[in-house]
Amino acid sequence: MIESNSFDFIIIGAGAAGLLLADAIGKDAFFNSKSILLIEKDAKESNDRTWCFWERGSGQFDPLLYTSWNSVYFGGKQFRKNLDIAPYSYKMIRGIDFYKEYLGRIDSYSNITFSSETVVDINNETSSVIVNTTKNTYSASKVFNSIFHYHDIAKQQKFPVLQQHFTGWFIRTEQPVFDPNNAGFMDFTIPQKGNTRFMYVLPFSENEGLVEYTLFSEDLLAEEEYEAAIASYINTHLAGSAYVITDKEKGSIPMSCYNFEAHNTSNVINIGTAGGWSKPSTGFTFMNTVRNTASLVSFLKKNKPLNTFSTKRRFWYYDLLLLDILHRKNDRGQIIFESLFKKRSPQLILKFLEERTSFWEDLQVISACPKKDFISALFRRLF
Ligand SMILES: Cc1cc2nc3c(=O)[nH]c(=O)nc-3n(C[C@H](O)[C@H](O)[C@H](O)COP(=O)(O)OP(=O)(O)OC[C@H]3O[C@@H](n4cnc5c(N)ncnc54)[C@H](O)[C@@H]3O)c2cc1C
């Protein structure tokens, strides 16, 4: 039973971004006097996704890890290699383990109320923000929204909107076909069919793994096409062992340099995927959300208008060029990624993708990609 309908902060959505933010605020004594409402429509009791990310050495999510790898496989048309990524490791968390841990933490913060409801609109016409759900009307001085709709970004033409879309099967095989020491980061040795298509393979043991058919392209496929591609890959690349499908996951992550921050107001900010925190060129969102949440919490202490918070960095320009290329010639992904992995160390590539490289290192990475594509894309943007 909620005693008041008025809060200092309302966080909408208890997914990765909402839970990370609620936890960061809940454990920070600076916000002890703030009342916070976290609204979520789903029970969050199923393993609806797995999150992978890389980091150097140990990290705050280690107690939650399902597994991790010190080596990744890259498969191109000519270049195929297992790549040692030390001092990085590639780590995986199951959604269900994350939800359980973070919902438990949030339950322990006396200033945070969790409510299971569906938000229907957010109204910011007055100095306080009104949030209507199917059951109630709430008000708050600040709202953090993680509901994402593709139509918000699809209306404009300035920035191409691609999607990282995929279906994955968790399988158990009769024969030992997986190499549990190597995560299959990108395997382009499959028909490209005019797009950027690759297989992403996460082995959990010799007999268990996730096989995910992934595209960086504009339009989704019919579900049968993802499934046929996975079945074919298991037959051709995993020794054709008999197997059972134990679970499935699917998703679509926006890949766009669209200015998501333009939707923020002084009292309402979009967070997570809705806030443009998915890296446009790769779809990796989890670690970006961790970093942006920490920056947002520091920013909140300054009590500035929320629409002055920005996460835009120089890497945005590089992402823009890659997306422009893939939008015009969607089959260039395999050539670009193959050239990069062939010429540069995985450590440098991972550092670049997590946006920690120096400008000199950026140039080393970009110069390893086919130059003509990037020069043409740059000219097209400039003139
Ligand atoms: C299957 C899958 C696998 C992924 N794997 C990776 C990965 O390996 N690495 C990585 O970096 N990124 C990955 N991503 C991308 C990204 O990290 C996730 O999508 C992440 O969950 C985004 O966090 P979020 O909080 O923005 O959105 P979500 O986690 O989707 O949270 C939004 C929440 O809002 C709730 N909600 C929506 N509408 C309403 C409403 N009207 N009222 C109330 N609540 C509402 C939803 O139920 C949900 O809980 C993956 C995405 C998917 C779908």
The ligand as an ORCA input file, in Angstrom:
! r2SCAN-3c Opt
* xyz 0 1
  C      17.978    -10.474    -25.294
  C      18.909     -9.290    -25.086
  C      20.265     -9.519    -24.856
  C      21.121     -8.434    -24.668
  N      22.450     -8.680    -24.437
  C      23.278     -7.650    -24.192
  C      24.639     -7.892    -23.896
  O      25.103     -9.035    -23.914
  N      25.430     -6.829    -23.585
  C      24.954     -5.548    -23.575
  O      25.709     -4.619    -23.273
  N      23.686     -5.293    -23.912
  C      22.824     -6.298    -24.199
  N      21.512     -6.044    -24.489
  C      21.100     -4.627    -24.624
  C      20.779     -3.940    -23.291
  O      21.819     -4.117    -22.375
  C      19.509     -4.449    -22.670
  O      18.435     -4.284    -23.533
  C      19.211     -3.742    -21.341
  O      18.259     -4.520    -20.688
  C      18.737     -2.323    -21.535
  O      18.399     -1.803    -20.271
  P      17.207     -0.788    -20.119
  O      17.004     -0.611    -18.663
  O      17.420      0.376    -20.980
  O      15.942     -1.554    -20.726
  P      15.217     -2.804    -20.134
  O      16.165     -3.687    -19.415
  O      14.416     -3.372    -21.252
  O      14.247     -2.180    -19.014
  C      13.101     -1.436    -19.303
  C      12.072     -1.845    -18.282
  O      10.915     -1.023    -18.426
  C       9.781     -1.833    -18.241
  N       8.656     -1.184    -18.891
  C       8.464     -1.026    -20.239
  N       7.309     -0.383    -20.464
  C       6.774     -0.104    -19.251
  C       5.579      0.560    -18.833
  N       4.712      1.060    -19.729
  N       5.342      0.672    -17.520
  C       6.207      0.162    -16.601
  N       7.352     -0.486    -16.926
  C       7.630     -0.608    -18.232
  C      10.162     -3.164    -18.888
  O       9.362     -4.220    -18.418
  C      11.612     -3.289    -18.458
  O      11.765     -3.985    -17.243
  C      20.631     -7.093    -24.701
  C      19.277     -6.897    -24.964
  C      18.427     -7.965    -25.154
  C      16.959     -7.689    -25.432
*
